[in-house]
Every structure is written in structure tokens, then in C-alpha cells.
Amino acid sequence: MPPADARSVIIFAMETTMGLIRFLAMPTNQARAFQRGEPDAYGHAPEQKTSDGSGIPCRHCLRHVEAGQDYLVLAYRPFSTLQPYAETGPVFLHADECERAPEGDVLSPMFRATPDYILRGYGPDDRIVYGTGGVIPTHKICGRAHELFERDDVAYIHMRSARNNCYQLRIERDEAPATSSPAA
């Protein structure tokens, strides 16, 4: 028997029909390397700036850098190897260590004020899966991610800025076994 409240029923339905998704921030080992001054994707030391509080989004903690806090600007390539589809672009990161955003199926509040983002599916070979890219209203991101994951050729998804194409985060299938059961 499914749970009674509306949110639980929606989650139950997603678990039993589609599986869950996970939103993943920049890995901590990469963030720490940049915070130590290691070179970015172009071989340059990250630039350090001070936030004026206008909404600088940290790709590691998935929170805005507060006014007066230092942050880094760097070229980021969220791919392990160079190849034609390995896009590189600017991202922001707290200059001081911050806690990585927890992985989960709920989009960070930091993203909710922006009306839309680009979602684009990638295959296991890190190549764009043609026909998967599009500008998606923020409130429809979870649904679109589930649709893309119905395709066997989509291994993961990138969420990018619809205005500047900047990398935001990675979305993966949550391979953990469902905790709910229709027979429970």
C-alpha cells in the first residue's frame, strides 16, 4: 500500500515506475584542487574575486557566495578526457573550503529563481546524445530528466545555464534499490 500524503505518493510512483535521479555537485577532490590553486582546464591558476552578493553560484556547495566572501573563477571541463564533446567553460567556486551539496533527488534552492536551464544527455562514451538537448523550465527539470533516462543511450545528463551555457551540475540515475514496495 503506497504512503498517504501527496509528496510520498509522487515519490512512490517515481520509484516504482522510473527510479530516482540524483543531482551531483562538482566532486570535492576537484573543488579542493582548485581551492589550493591547482590549474584549471586551460592550465591557469583560478582567478580570485570578492563577491558583491549578486548571486555567484558555487558549483560545489550549490549555494550562492555571500557578499564579502572570496570566490574563484576558473575554466571547468566536467569530462575525464579531451574529445570533441568535452565542453569547457567558466564556473564559480568558493575560494575557501565549503561542504559539498548532498546528492539527492531535490534540486538545490539556489537554482529555483532562474526560469530555465539547458538539459543535455550524454552517452557512456561522454558524447552528446543527439536529440536530448533543450531549454527546460526549472519546474520541469525532474520530469525531463526522467524522460531522458527512459532512453538506454543516455548515461547521465548535464544541467547548464540557458543564458550562458555554463555547467551547473550533473544528473544521474539513482541505482539504489527502491525502499518502498507495492506489497508493503
ZIVEN-V112960 format. One record per run of one state. SS is the DSSP state (~ for helix, > for strand, _ for the rest). FROM is the first residue (numbers start at 1). LEN is the number of residues. If there is no record, write none. Layout:
# ZIVEN-V112960
ss:SS from:FROM len:LEN
ss:SS from:FROM len:LEN
This chain:
# ZIVEN-V112960
ss:_ from:1 len:5
ss:~ from:6 len:12
ss:_ from:18 len:2
ss:> from:20 len:5
ss:_ from:25 len:3
ss:~ from:28 len:8
ss:_ from:36 len:3
ss:> from:39 len:1
ss:_ from:40 len:5
ss:> from:45 len:1
ss:_ from:46 len:1
ss:> from:47 len:4
ss:_ from:51 len:5
ss:> from:56 len:3
ss:_ from:59 len:5
ss:> from:64 len:2
ss:_ from:66 len:4
ss:> from:70 len:7
ss:_ from:77 len:12
ss:> from:89 len:6
ss:_ from:95 len:9
ss:> from:104 len:1
ss:_ from:105 len:4
ss:~ from:109 len:3
ss:_ from:112 len:4
ss:> from:116 len:7
ss:_ from:123 len:5
ss:> from:128 len:1
ss:_ from:129 len:5
ss:> from:134 len:4
ss:~ from:138 len:12
ss:_ from:150 len:6
ss:> from:156 len:6
ss:_ from:162 len:5
ss:> from:167 len:8
ss:_ from:175 len:10
